[in-house]
């Protein structure tokens, strides 16, 4: 239509003022009526129409090609990195500290249930970051750990360039899986790659402690014994790759509320390093393979949310290698495959749990990263 044609002329940059006024007001492009002044012959009109439509089509084609190119550029990223989550294979609360935090002893293991962080550098003259997230309810301001990690990286390196960041979330909040911490660690590693590795892994690990307790772990190889608030890492041998089922109710619990309901008389009395040793003892030498899966935060979490214990009890009926709540909850994980019944029976029970407890179920696997600064976690695809 005339409106579309004239709009295309303006957007394409053709100078409308250079066209004769009778064209602007009485000429319509192919397929529309032509009411050019009769003093111009039909041949003139036809030649003008052909010449104009050819030139206009070429210019419009250039505009469309440029638009497609801009769309492709927008969809390209300088780096796309998988952001893993974690489970606590055991978690001992050792003592309460003077600063109000607790000293812990815990074996962390990265798993393949995770998110995706995408980052591109913006132009040098841009003055603010662009940050988007697909999951409703996730803050996209500077309270998000991704933006906090980006700001920390720029502060430590002196880099000032603004960024375009997309966070594709799968890991729910208040799950005990460290999803947000994994996002922050992934952002630090990804930015280091984007800017050609201005920091060492040791520096990234040191900086990460400023952001939160669990973030440091994700900069390890993916299996680590963590103490302090969880930020002090000790390298331990990697564990055999195992599948794990994550069962997450729709409800969550905040970590402070779980610690507030902690009864210190209920704490496991076994030394955390003794428990750690059980994960590196031949299974045939263990008297009880399951007593190594300990979480001192289960009792307070179960008091706050009794359905968590119902879910754990149901999973334990299927004789997995281990069943435990991760972190401060509310995810319950089961390692290996059900040994007490065919997997089809287990899946049918999960469907029943979905109806009664509004749960999500995710299958994942233990994962690790290489030791080099260029190495990062990779997702796992199940058949």
PyMOL commands that set and color helices and strands:
alter all, ss='L'
color gray80, all
select helices_A, chain A and resi 2-12+16-18+21-26+42-75+145-157+179-194+201-208+215-219+255-260+264-266+272-278+283-285+289-292+298-304+307-316+343-357
alter helices_A, ss='H'
color red, helices_A
select strands_A, chain A and resi 79-96+102-121+130-133+163-168+223-228+232-235+243-249+322-325+331-335+359-365
alter strands_A, ss='S'
color yellow, strands_A
deselect
rebuild
show_as cartoon
